[in-house]
Amino acid sequence: MRPGGDGHDASADRVAGTFAVLADPTRSRILHALTLAEELCVCDLALLLGISQSALSHQLRLLRDRRVVARTKRGRVVYYRLADAHVRHVFSDGLRHSGEEVAVSDAGAA
């Protein structure tokens, strides 16, 4: 696949879609919670984030559609976890990057 080709365009669209779904603060809070626990059930995640289970389910569906989270159902309870190590690394790197201070000399370079 070469830059500018059809395959590159499709990959770029998938990457952009993944970052777009991560750009929402509520979804970022969901991912942050899931980085701190191996998995969480919907009821605990909703309680932890202070949002309704209905609102949470909507956000989780968007994350699941982009393969950012995965779910397991045990009986009537649904548990969510990060889809894989790549998601954990992307989120952790983003969290670290957002906490970095911008050097004065770098602030004008952007």
Order of alpha helices (4+ residues) and beta strands (2+ residues): alpha-alpha-beta-alpha-alpha-beta-beta-alpha-alpha
